[in-house]
Amino acid sequence: MPDVHALRDRFARRSVTFIAVHTPRVAQDMLIQDVRSVAARIGITEPCAIDNDRLIGDRFELSGIWPYYFLFGPDGLMKRRGAGALGLRLVTNALETLYP
């Protein structure tokens, strides 16, 4: 998460909004208060959706590698998508291009 936090902080003064989505892998990860507690402990300050019904995960066909990163433009269309370390690099490069 430190890399994501650094990216979030770097673009905080621009019109970039970060949103976290928690998609539980097991039933015990569905407890909302626990998710809130962990989010606070690891420094997630952006809005955090809790996808207990996997509606977001299914819509974006998430599986396998975690975490996922998505970049949407002001037009609401997805500009970049990736997972893992490569996904973070793809999104970072796209942000740097859009907001030099």
C-alpha positions, 0 to 999 in steps of 0.5 A: 500500500505505500506505493499506492499512498504515495501515488494518491498523495502525489496527485492529491492537488489535481482532479484525481480521485482514488477509491479503494474496493475491498473484495473479500476472499473468505467469509471472515473478510466480510465483516465491515467493522474489521475492514474499516479497522484495517483500512484505518490502520494501513492509512486508507483515507480515500473512500473504500467500497466493500464488495461483499456480494462481489458485484464490482469484482464480477463486473470487472472480471477480477480473479487471480492476481491481486490487487487490481488497479483501474484508471477512469478518465473524466468521461467515465471510461476506463483508460487503463487496467492492470493487476499486481506490480505491473498494474500499478506501473501501468496506471502510474505511467498513464497518470503521469501522461495525463497530469505531467 
